[in-house]
Amino acid sequence: MLDNTDGKNPAEELVETSGLVERIIYQSEQTGYTVCDLSDESGELVTLVGIMPFLSEGETIKALGRWEMHSSYGRQFKVEYYEKELPSSVPAILKYLSSRAVKGIGPVTAKRIVDKFGEDTFDVIENHPEMLAEIQGISRKRAEEISENFRAQFGIRSVMMFCRDFVGPTAALKIYQRWGGAAVDMIRANPYVLCDEIPGVGFVRADRIARSIGWEADAPERICAGTVYILRYNAEVSGHVYLPEDRLTEIAAHQLGVDIEKARAAMDRLELQGKIARVEVADRRCVYLKEYHDAELFIANRLTELEKLSTPLDTSDIDRFISQLELEFDIKYAAMQRNAISAAMTHGVMILTGGPGTGKTTVIRAVLTVFDRIGYKIALAAPTGRAAKRMSEATAREAKTVHRLLEMEFSGGADRPVFKRDERTRLDEDVIIIDEVSMMDCLLMEALLKAIKPGARLILIGDADQLPSVGAGNVLCDIIESERFATVKLTEVFRQAGESLIVTNAHAINRGEYPNLSSNRSDFFFVPRERESDIARTIAELCAVRLPRRYGEEIRAGIQVITPSHKGEAGTAALNTLLQKTLNPPAKGKHEKKVRDVVFREGDRVMQVRNNYDLVWEKDGVSGIGIFNGDIGTIEAIDFVDESVTVNFDDRIAVYDFTMLDELEHAYAITVHKSQGSEYPVVIIPAYNAPRQLLTRNLLYTAVTRAQEMAIIVGRADIVAAMVENNRPAKRFTGLKYLLESDEYL
């Protein structure tokens, strides 16, 4: 787990160029990304692109990087690192300062400074700003600002050069922005502070820096940072909110190459620092990252509080309400639907679960009508934009994402969102209804519960048989299995839904029965193929030719390939390459941008692969922040002047700087995990010999239930059968169920 590296050393194969910066074409103050023209030592004018913060026209620089051929702009020099070369003669110093290279100094002020200090000018500006105040027109405050700007320009040079073998220039800029000129000293004193302080610089990179400057493998700081890394990796990748202490100790000792006693000592130290919590869960000693333990404990307490504080409605009124609704809407509710409506009226916390076609939406419409007539204020929300949009369409009223409901604010690059709505500024609504709760991890559920006022009702809707959330925790299942709150599971499939083979096959899979793969009905098809290469080729043909020919070209936009794994010829990596080539090939006038080994092209379907809480979006005059892991959109434009990519996410349009493109991946094919909470008109599922831990019943069930109008499985029937039989999904270590069952914690 600790062997993952960041690819080849950034300093490999670098070449050098130097000269005078003639023109700044583009520069981002936020990211430092710059495009400029440089007159090199031979007098040739070359274009430089890359992270070059504080660069000004008229400066002499030395840059390390690589030559690249741009499809539109020709030969360019991509800068990895650069440093400024200050002039030394008095005339050159005057020319440099007169160019406004240092903020706060113009031509007149430059002449006054150089006339007084001569060759010592730069030393005075950097180290003795109080002497600048002797110059006419420069106050003490302005002198400090000039000195600070000058030190910033040249302080980052030492950070970038120190870090260049370990992190890219974007991360180096973040490091400098965090600690300024003291950054290198901070890193030398403890390289592992990078893990906690700088987003994107994890333990692996910090460890490489530490070992390069002589830190020992058994340094307590290293073992502590490595232990936190193991816990965080298991939370973010495997969904565990804790690890058993004996297992964590063994893993840490093995992965870090230290003895068991030193691994235990590191946990003692981390506990004293407040970074971990060690608790008993079901008679087993376990270790949490502190924020996850706090989250589960808060969720357990707040849910219990909401249940106790709500005011139940009179049951006779409820029966009357339900009967009135049946007459008014000419509908007859099934027994379990009546139970669900009643439970929503009589409990502070209620969970409604069930598979497709079981009438969850019918229940929610009834509940909304009753609460409206009582005069309660209601909020509807879901974890993703697609799920919120579907909820709006089903209920004919506005539904928001949970992040928007909580009024997410600019986080300043933090790895967790910041919400305006919390315990100090709670939501006004009396009833909060959340759909697709299986997607909510424990940190997002904690944030939601902090914002709900005491006495409000909370209704949680979801399918407990789907895959758990991408983030840590198993919130919905833990709440249901605790049996502390009213839970209604709808199982009856209604006639109209039962006519869909998607629905009947989904329920068969969920019961452990083989789906019907031989029917010719129009919404579920099985296309047998044995070899992975044939599976991939058939999927490409279906997307590009067969389905559009049968159902019309407009069907293309509604097709989503959902596959169990990243790997293999029918995994996301290979399929995305094939499908891009098939569906969106290069064309004259169609811009494209190569990043790493990936080519992004106008018209490509792409997915955001990590949460970005600060990315600004707008659509139809509405603006906001936040694009999240799993959001899918289409590249509308690639602009080489602004160095940006515009992506349309249906309900949001966001503009990415070229330096942010590592947050995007192609999404012609996505994993089942990434498809959670979304539905698509047509879903194509490859059934091939992926890793066994991914070939599970709930993964197949989740994939099939993503289809609204048509599901097509392409591949091997024996793999489908194996997935149905494999009802042992990977266990998640979570403590919420135990906390809810244990009154001593509440």
C-alpha positions in Angstrom: 0.0 0.0 0.0 2.9 2.4 0.6 4.6 1.4 -2.6 2.5 3.5 -4.8 4.7 6.2 -6.4 4.0 9.3 -8.4 5.5 8.0 -11.6 8.9 9.1 -13.0 11.0 11.6 -11.2 9.9 15.1 -12.4 13.5 16.1 -12.8 14.2 13.4 -15.4 14.8 14.4 -19.0 14.7 18.1 -18.2 16.5 20.6 -20.4 17.4 24.2 -19.7 16.6 27.5 -21.4 17.3 31.0 -20.2 16.7 34.6 -21.4 14.7 37.7 -21.0 10.9 37.6 -20.6 9.6 39.8 -23.4 5.8 39.5 -23.0 3.4 38.0 -20.5 0.5 36.5 -22.6 -1.5 35.0 -19.7 -1.1 34.6 -16.0 -3.3 33.2 -13.3 -2.8 34.9 -9.9 -4.5 31.9 -8.1 -2.5 29.1 -9.7 0.6 30.8 -11.0 0.0 29.3 -14.5 1.7 31.5 -17.0 2.2 31.8 -20.8 5.0 34.1 -21.9 7.4 34.9 -24.7 11.1 34.5 -23.9 14.0 35.9 -25.8 16.7 33.2 -25.3 20.4 33.5 -25.4 20.5 33.1 -29.2 17.9 35.8 -29.7 15.2 33.4 -30.7 11.7 34.1 -29.3 10.2 31.0 -27.7 6.9 30.4 -25.8 7.1 29.2 -22.3 4.1 27.7 -20.5 3.8 26.4 -16.9 3.6 27.3 -13.2 5.6 30.5 -13.0 4.2 32.7 -10.2 5.3 36.3 -9.8 6.9 36.4 -13.2 7.1 39.9 -14.8 8.1 41.2 -18.2 11.7 42.4 -18.4 13.0 39.7 -16.0 15.8 37.4 -16.8 15.1 33.8 -15.9 16.5 30.3 -16.2 13.9 27.6 -16.8 14.0 23.8 -16.6 11.4 21.8 -18.6 10.7 19.9 -21.8 10.0 20.9 -25.4 6.5 20.0 -26.7 4.6 20.4 -30.0 1.3 22.1 -29.5 -1.4 21.3 -32.1 -2.4 24.9 -32.6 0.5 27.0 -31.4 3.5 24.9 -32.5 6.7 24.4 -30.5 6.5 25.4 -26.8 8.7 24.9 -23.7 6.8 23.4 -20.8 8.4 24.7 -17.6 8.7 22.5 -14.7 10.8 24.8 -12.5 12.3 28.3 -13.0 14.4 30.8 -11.1 15.0 34.5 -11.6 18.5 35.9 -12.2 18.7 39.4 -10.6 20.7 42.1 -12.4 23.9 43.2 -10.7 24.9 46.5 -12.3 23.3 49.8 -11.3 21.9 50.5 -14.7 20.4 47.0 -15.0 19.0 47.2 -11.5 17.3 50.5 -12.4 15.9 49.0 -15.6 14.6 46.0 -13.7 12.8 48.0 -11.0 11.5 50.5 -13.5 9.6 47.7 -15.3 7.3 47.4 -12.2 8.6 43.9 -11.6 8.2 44.6 -7.8 4.8 45.6 -6.7 4.8 49.2 -5.3 7.8 50.4 -7.3 7.4 52.4 -10.5 10.0 54.2 -12.6 10.2 57.4 -10.5 10.4 55.5 -7.2 12.9 53.1 -8.8 15.3 55.9 -9.7 15.1 57.4 -6.2 15.9 54.0 -4.6 18.7 53.1 -6.9 20.2 56.6 -6.7 20.4 56.2 -2.9 21.4 52.5 -2.5 23.1 51.6 -5.8 24.4 48.0 -5.9 23.0 47.4 -2.4 19.4 48.1 -3.6 18.2 44.4 -3.5 19.8 43.8 -0.1 18.0 46.8 1.3 14.6 45.9 -0.2 14.9 42.3 1.0 16.5 42.7 4.4 16.2 46.3 5.5 12.8 47.6 4.4 12.9 50.3 7.1 15.7 52.0 5.1 13.3 52.4 2.2 11.1 54.7 4.3 14.0 57.2 3.9 12.9 57.6 0.3 10.5 60.4 -0.6 7.0 59.0 -1.1 7.6 55.7 0.7 5.9 55.2 4.1 6.9 52.6 6.6 3.8 50.5 5.7 4.5 50.8 1.9 8.2 49.9 2.6 7.1 46.7 4.3 4.7 45.8 1.5 7.5 46.3 -1.1 9.8 44.1 0.8 7.2 41.4 1.3 6.4 41.3 -2.4 10.1 41.1 -3.3 10.7 38.3 -0.8 7.7 36.4 -2.1 9.0 36.5 -5.7 12.3 35.1 -4.8 11.3 33.0 -1.8 9.3 30.6 -3.9 12.4 29.9 -6.0 14.0 28.1 -3.1 10.8 26.1 -2.4 10.4 25.0 -6.0 14.0 24.0 -6.4 14.0 22.1 -3.0 10.8 20.3 -3.9 11.3 19.7 -7.6 12.4 16.1 -7.3 9.3 15.2 -5.3 6.3 17.4 -6.1 5.2 19.3 -9.1 5.2 23.1 -9.3 1.5 23.4 -8.4 2.1 21.7 -5.1 5.3 23.7 -4.6 3.3 26.9 -5.0 0.8 25.6 -2.3 3.7 24.9 0.0 5.0 28.4 -0.4 1.6 30.0 0.0 1.2 28.1 3.3 4.6 28.9 4.9 6.2 31.6 2.8 9.9 32.0 2.9 10.1 29.6 5.9 8.8 26.7 3.9 12.1 24.9 3.3 13.1 25.2 7.0 9.6 23.9 8.0 10.0 20.9 5.7 13.6 20.2 6.9 12.4 20.3 10.5 9.5 17.8 9.8 8.7 16.8 6.2 5.6 15.0 7.4 3.8 18.2 8.2 3.1 18.2 4.4 0.7 15.3 4.9 -1.6 17.4 7.1 -1.1 20.9 5.8 -0.9 20.6 2.0 -3.7 19.0 0.0 -2.4 16.6 -2.6 1.0 16.0 -0.9 0.4 12.7 0.8 2.6 10.5 2.9 4.4 8.8 0.0 5.8 12.1 -1.3 6.6 13.5 2.1 8.4 10.2 2.9 10.5 10.5 -0.2 11.5 14.0 0.8 12.3 12.9 4.4 14.4 10.0 3.3 16.4 12.2 0.8 17.4 14.6 3.6 18.4 11.8 6.0 15.4 11.0 8.1 15.5 7.5 9.7 12.8 4.9 9.0 12.0 4.6 12.7 11.6 8.3 13.3 8.5 8.8 15.5 7.2 11.5 13.2 7.4 9.1 10.2 5.6 6.3 12.0 2.9 8.6 13.2 2.4 10.1 9.7 2.4 6.6 8.1 -0.2 5.3 10.6 -2.5 8.2 9.8 -1.9 7.6 6.1 -3.0 3.9 6.5 -6.1 5.0 8.3 -7.0 7.6 5.7 -6.2 5.4 2.8 -8.6 2.7 4.2 -11.3 5.3 4.8 -11.1 6.9 1.3 -10.4 3.8 -0.8 -12.1 1.0 1.2 -14.7 2.9 3.2 -13.5 1.8 6.6 -14.1 4.4 9.4 -11.8 2.5 11.7 -9.4 -0.4 11.7 -9.0 -3.0 14.5 -6.0 -1.9 16.6 -4.2 -5.3 16.3 -4.6 -5.3 12.5 -3.5 -1.6 12.2 -0.5 -2.3 14.3 0.6 -5.2 12.2 0.0 -3.3 8.9 1.9 -0.2 10.1 4.8 -2.2 11.3 5.0 -4.2 8.1 4.4 -1.3 5.7 6.7 1.1 7.5 9.4 -1.4 8.2 9.5 -0.9 12.0 8.9 -3.2 14.9 5.6 -3.6 16.6 6.5 -1.7 19.8 7.4 1.4 17.8 4.1 1.1 15.9 2.2 0.9 19.2 4.2 3.9 20.6 3.2 5.9 17.6 -0.5 5.3 18.3 0.0 6.4 21.9 1.5 9.6 20.5 -1.2 10.2 18.0 -3.9 9.7 20.7 -2.2 12.3 22.9 -2.1 14.7 19.9 -5.8 14.2 19.3 -5.5 12.8 15.8 -6.9 9.3 16.6 -9.5 7.8 18.9 -9.1 4.3 20.4 -12.4 2.8 21.4 -14.1 -0.5 22.0 -16.4 -1.6 19.2 -18.2 -4.9 19.8 -15.6 -6.0 22.3 -12.7 -5.2 20.0 -10.2 -2.5 20.4 -10.4 -0.2 17.3 -8.7 2.9 16.0 -10.4 5.8 14.3 -9.2 9.0 12.7 -10.6 11.5 15.2 -12.9 13.2 12.6 -14.6 9.9 11.7 -15.2 8.9 15.3 -16.6 12.3 16.1 -18.9 12.0 13.0 -20.3 8.6 13.9 -20.8 9.6 17.6 -22.5 12.9 16.5 -24.8 11.0 14.0 -25.9 8.5 16.7 -26.6 11.2 19.2 -28.4 13.6 16.9 -30.6 10.9 15.3 -31.7 9.8 18.8 -32.4 13.4 19.7 -34.5 14.1 16.6 -36.5 11.0 17.3 -37.2 12.1 20.9 -38.0 15.7 20.2 -40.5 15.4 17.4 -44.2 15.9 18.1 -46.2 12.9 16.7 -49.4 13.6 15.0 -52.6 12.0 16.1 -53.0 8.5 14.5 -56.7 9.1 13.9 -55.8 12.2 11.8 -53.3 10.1 9.9 -55.8 7.5 8.9 -58.2 10.2 7.8 -55.5 12.0 5.8 -54.6 8.7 4.0 -58.2 7.9 3.2 -58.7 11.5 1.8 -55.7 11.1 -0.4 -56.9 7.8 -1.8 -60.2 9.4 -2.8 -58.7 12.7 -4.0 -56.0 11.0 -6.2 -58.0 7.9 -7.1 -55.4 5.6 -5.7 -55.3 2.6 -3.4 -52.2 2.5 -1.2 -50.8 -1.0 -0.4 -50.6 -1.9 3.2 -46.8 -1.2 3.5 -47.3 2.1 1.8 -49.9 3.1 4.4 -47.5 2.0 7.1 -44.8 4.1 5.6 -47.0 7.2 5.4 -48.1 6.7 9.0 -44.5 6.2 10.2 -43.5 9.5 8.5 -46.2 11.3 10.5 -45.5 9.7 13.9 -41.7 9.6 14.1 -38.9 12.1 14.2 -36.7 9.8 12.1 -38.1 7.5 9.5 -36.3 5.3 6.9 -38.1 4.3 3.7 -36.3 1.6 1.6 -37.1 -0.7 -1.3 -36.0 -1.7 -4.7 -37.2 -0.3 -8.1 -40.9 -0.3 -8.8 -42.0 -0.7 -5.2 -43.7 2.7 -4.9 -41.3 4.8 -2.8 -42.1 7.9 -4.9 -45.8 7.3 -4.4 -45.3 7.3 -0.6 -43.2 10.5 -0.7 -45.9 12.3 -2.8 -48.5 11.4 -0.2 -46.2 12.5 2.7 -45.5 15.8 1.0 -49.3 16.5 0.5 -50.0 15.7 4.2 -47.2 17.9 5.5 -48.2 20.7 3.1 -51.7 20.7 4.5 -50.5 20.8 8.1 -48.4 23.8 7.2 -44.9 22.3 7.6 -42.0 23.7 5.6 -40.3 21.0 3.6 -36.8 20.6 2.1 -36.0 17.9 -0.5 -32.4 16.9 -1.2 -30.1 14.2 -2.6 -26.4 13.7 -2.5 -25.8 14.3 -6.3 -27.1 16.7 -8.9 -28.6 13.9 -11.0 -30.4 12.3 -8.0 -31.7 15.8 -7.0 -32.9 16.4 -10.5 -34.7 13.1 -10.6 -36.3 13.8 -7.2 -37.6 17.1 -8.6 -39.1 15.5 -11.6 -40.8 12.8 -9.5 -42.3 15.2 -6.9 -42.8 18.3 -9.1 -41.1 20.5 -6.6 -37.5 21.8 -6.1 -34.9 19.3 -4.8 -31.4 20.4 -4.1 -28.1 18.7 -3.6 -27.3 18.2 0.1 -24.3 20.5 -0.5 -26.5 23.3 -1.9 -29.1 22.7 0.9 -26.4 23.3 3.4 -25.1 26.4 1.5 -21.6 25.3 0.9 -19.0 28.1 1.0 -15.5 28.6 -0.4 -13.2 26.3 1.6 -9.9 27.8 0.7 -8.6 24.5 -0.7 -9.5 22.4 2.3 -10.2 18.7 1.8 -13.6 19.0 3.5 -16.4 21.4 2.5 -17.4 24.4 4.6 -21.1 24.9 5.1 -23.0 28.1 6.1 -25.8 25.9 7.5 -24.7 24.2 10.8 -25.5 24.2 14.5 -25.2 28.0 14.6 -27.4 28.7 11.5 -29.8 25.8 11.2 -32.2 25.1 8.4 -35.7 26.6 8.7 -37.6 23.6 7.4 -39.7 21.4 9.6 -39.3 18.3 7.5 -36.1 17.2 5.7 -36.5 14.4 3.1 -33.3 13.0 1.6 -33.2 10.5 -1.3 -30.4 8.1 -2.3 -29.1 8.0 1.3 -27.0 4.9 0.5 -24.6 7.3 -1.2 -24.1 9.5 1.9 -20.9 8.9 3.8 -20.6 9.6 7.5 -19.0 13.1 7.1 -21.8 14.4 4.9 -24.4 12.9 7.1 -22.8 14.6 10.1 -22.9 17.9 8.3 -26.6 17.5 7.4 -27.6 16.6 10.9 -25.7 19.6 12.4 -28.0 21.8 10.3 -31.4 20.2 11.2 -33.2 22.0 14.0 -34.4 20.2 17.1 -38.0 18.9 16.6 -37.7 18.7 12.9 -38.6 15.5 11.1 -36.0 13.6 9.0 -37.1 11.1 6.3 -34.3 9.0 4.7 -35.0 7.2 1.5 -32.7 4.7 -0.2 -32.1 1.2 -1.4 -30.2 -0.6 1.2 -29.3 -3.4 -1.2 -27.2 -1.1 -3.4 -23.5 -0.5 -3.0 -22.5 1.6 0.0 -21.2 5.2 -0.4 -17.9 5.9 -2.1 -16.8 7.8 1.0 -16.2 6.2 4.5 -19.1 4.6 6.3 -22.2 2.5 5.7 -24.7 5.0 7.1 -28.0 3.8 5.7 -27.4 0.1 6.4 -26.1 0.9 9.9 -29.1 3.0 10.8 -31.5 0.3 9.5 -29.7 -2.6 11.2 -29.6 -0.8 14.5 -33.5 -1.1 14.6 -33.6 2.1 16.6 -35.8 4.0 14.2 -39.0 3.4 12.2 -38.0 1.6 9.0 -40.4 0.5 6.3 -39.1 -1.7 3.5 -41.4 -1.8 0.4 -41.2 -5.2 -1.4 -44.3 -5.4 -3.5 -43.6 -4.6 -7.2 -46.6 -2.8 -8.7 -48.1 -4.0 -12.0 -46.8 -1.3 -14.3 -43.3 -1.6 -12.9 -43.6 -5.4 -13.0 -44.0 -5.3 -16.8 -40.4 -4.1 -17.0 -37.8 -6.8 -17.3 -35.3 -4.3 -15.8 -37.3 -4.2 -12.6 -38.1 -8.0 -12.4 -34.5 -9.0 -13.2 -33.2 -6.5 -10.6 -35.5 -8.0 -7.9 -34.5 -11.6 -9.0 -30.8 -10.7 -8.7 -31.5 -9.2 -5.3 -33.2 -12.4 -4.1 -30.3 -14.5 -5.4 -32.1 -15.8 -8.5 -30.7 -15.8 -12.0 -32.0 -13.0 -14.2 -33.9 -13.8 -17.3 -31.3 -13.5 -20.1 -33.3 -15.1 -22.9 -36.3 -12.8 -23.3 -36.7 -10.6 -26.3 -38.6 -7.9 -24.4 -37.6 -4.4 -25.3 -36.0 -3.1 -22.1 -33.5 -5.9 -21.1 -31.1 -7.7 -23.5 -28.2 -10.1 -23.1 -25.6 -10.2 -25.9 -23.4 -13.3 -25.4 -19.6 -12.8 -26.0 -16.8 -14.9 -24.5 -13.5 -13.0 -25.1 -12.9 -9.6 -23.5 -11.8 -8.1 -26.8 -15.1 -9.2 -28.4 -17.1 -7.8 -25.4 -15.3 -4.4 -25.9 -15.8 -4.4 -29.6 -19.5 -5.2 -29.3 -20.1 -2.5 -26.8 -18.4 0.0 -29.2 -20.7 -1.2 -32.0 -23.8 -0.9 -29.9 -22.9 2.7 -28.9 -21.8 3.9 -32.3 -24.0 1.9 -34.8 -26.5 -0.6 -33.7 -28.5 1.3 -31.1 -28.5 4.6 -33.1 -29.6 2.7 -36.2 -32.4 1.0 -34.4 -33.7 3.8 -32.1 -32.3 7.0 -33.7 -29.2 9.1 -33.3 -30.6 10.9 -30.3 -30.2 7.8 -28.2 -26.4 8.2 -28.2 -26.5 10.9 -25.5 -28.4 8.6 -23.2 -26.1 5.6 -23.3 -23.8 4.9 -20.4 -21.4 2.0 -20.2 -21.1 0.8 -16.5 -18.4 -1.8 -15.8 -17.2 -3.5 -12.6 -13.5 -2.6 -12.8 -10.9 -0.2 -14.2 -8.8 -3.1 -15.4 -9.0 -5.5 -18.4 -10.1 -5.0 -22.0 -13.6 -4.4 -20.8 -12.6 -2.1 -17.9 -12.9 1.6 -17.9 -9.4 2.4 -19.0 -9.5 0.4 -22.2 -13.1 1.0 -23.0 -12.7 4.8 -22.6 -9.9 4.8 -25.1 -11.9 2.6 -27.6 -15.1 4.6 -27.2 -13.4 8.0 -27.5 -11.8 6.8 -30.8 -15.2 5.4 -31.9 -17.6 8.1 -30.8 -15.5 11.3 -30.8 -12.5 10.9 -33.1 -10.1 13.8 -34.0 -11.6 16.2 -36.5 -10.5 19.5 -38.1 -11.4 22.4 -36.0 -12.1 20.2 -32.9 -9.6 21.3 -30.2 -7.9 18.8 -28.0 -5.5 18.9 -25.0 -3.0 16.2 -24.0 -2.5 15.7 -20.3 -0.2 13.0 -19.1 -1.0 10.2 -21.6 -4.6 11.3 -22.0 -6.1 13.4 -24.8 -9.1 15.5 -23.9 -11.1 16.6 -26.9 -14.1 18.9 -27.4 -17.2 16.7 -27.3 -15.7 14.2 -24.8 -17.8 12.8 -22.0 -15.8 13.4 -18.7 -16.1 12.8 -15.0 -14.9 14.7 -12.0 -12.8 12.2 -10.0 -12.3 14.1 -6.7 -14.3 16.6 -4.7 -13.4 20.2 -5.6 -15.3 22.4 -3.1 -14.0 25.7 -4.6 -14.6 25.2 -8.3 -17.0 28.0 -9.5 -19.9 27.0 -11.8 -22.8 28.9 -13.4 -25.8 28.1 -15.5 -28.7 30.3 -16.7 -27.7 33.2 -14.5 -27.3 31.0 -11.4 -23.8 30.5 -9.9 -22.3 28.5 -7.1 -19.3 26.5 -6.1 -18.4 22.8 -6.0 -18.0 20.0 -8.5 -18.0 16.6 -6.9 -16.5 13.1 -7.3 -18.7 11.3 -9.9 -20.2 14.3 -11.6 -20.4 13.7 -15.4 -20.4 16.3 -18.1 -19.3 17.1 -21.7 -16.3 19.2 -22.8 -17.9 22.1 -24.6 -14.7 24.1 -25.4 -10.9 24.0 -25.1 -9.4 27.5 -25.1 -5.7 27.8 -25.7 -5.6 31.5 -25.1 -7.2 31.3 -21.7 -5.6 27.8 -21.1 -9.0 26.5 -20.0 -11.5 23.7 -20.6 -15.3 24.4 -20.3 -17.4 21.4 -19.1 -21.2 21.3 -19.1 -22.5 19.1 -16.2 -26.2 19.4 -17.3 -27.2 21.7 -14.5 -23.8 23.5 -14.1 -21.1 24.8 -16.4 -17.6 24.9 -14.9 -14.3 26.2 -16.4 -11.1 24.3 -15.6 -7.6 25.8 -15.8 -5.3 23.5 -17.7 -3.4 22.8 -14.4 -6.7 21.3 -13.0 -7.2 18.6 -15.7 -5.9 15.9 -13.4 -9.3 16.1 -11.8 -11.0 14.8 -14.9 -11.2 11.4 -16.5 -13.1 10.2 -19.6 -16.6 8.9 -18.7 -17.7 7.0 -21.8 -17.3 4.0 -19.4 -17.5 4.3 -15.7 -17.3 1.9 -12.8 -20.5 0.8 -11.0 -19.3 2.5 -7.8 -19.1 5.9 -9.7 -22.6 5.4 -11.1 -24.3 5.4 -7.8 -27.2 7.8 -7.4 -27.5 8.3 -11.2 -29.9 6.8 -13.7 -29.4 6.7 -17.5 -31.8 5.9 -20.3 -29.6 3.1 -21.6 -27.1 1.2 -19.6 -24.6 -1.3 -21.1 -22.9 -3.7 -18.6 -19.9 -5.8 -19.6 -19.9 -9.2 -17.9 -16.3 -10.4 -17.9 -13.7 -12.0 -15.6 -12.9 -9.0 -13.5 -11.4 -9.4 -10.0 -13.6 -11.6 -7.9 -14.1 -9.1 -5.1 -15.9 -6.9 -7.6 -18.1 -9.6 -9.0 -20.8 -9.4 -6.4 -24.6 -9.5 -6.3 -25.1 -6.0 -5.0 -22.7 -4.6 -7.6 -24.7 -6.3 -10.4 -28.0 -5.2 -8.8 -26.7 -1.6 -8.6 -25.6 -1.6 -12.2 -28.9 -3.0 -13.5 -31.0 -0.5 -11.4 -29.1 2.4 -13.1 -31.1 1.8 -16.3 -34.3 3.7 -16.8 -35.4 2.4 -20.2 -33.0 -0.3 -21.4 -30.3 -2.5 -19.8 -27.9 -4.5 -22.0 -25.5 -7.1 -20.6 -22.7 -8.0 -23.0 -20.5 -10.9 -22.1 -20.5 -14.2 -20.3 -23.6 -15.8 -18.7 -21.4 -17.7 -16.3 -20.0 -14.4 -15.0 -23.6 -13.1 -14.5 -24.4 -16.3 -12.6 -21.3 -16.0 -10.5 -22.1 -12.4 -9.5 -25.6 -13.5 -8.4 -24.2 -16.3 -6.3 -21.5 -14.1 -4.7 -23.5 -12.4 -1.9 -20.5 -11.6 0.2 -19.6 -7.9 -0.4 -16.4 -6.6 1.2 -17.0 -5.8 4.8 -16.7 -2.3 6.0 -15.4 -1.5 9.5 -18.1 1.0 10.8 -19.2 1.7 14.3 -22.5 3.6 13.8 -24.7 0.5 14.3 -22.9 -0.4 17.5 -23.1 3.2 18.8 -26.9 3.3 18.1 -27.4 0.0 19.9 -25.2 1.1 22.9 -27.1 3.5 25.2 -24.0 4.2 27.1 -22.7 6.3 24.2 -25.9 8.3 23.8 
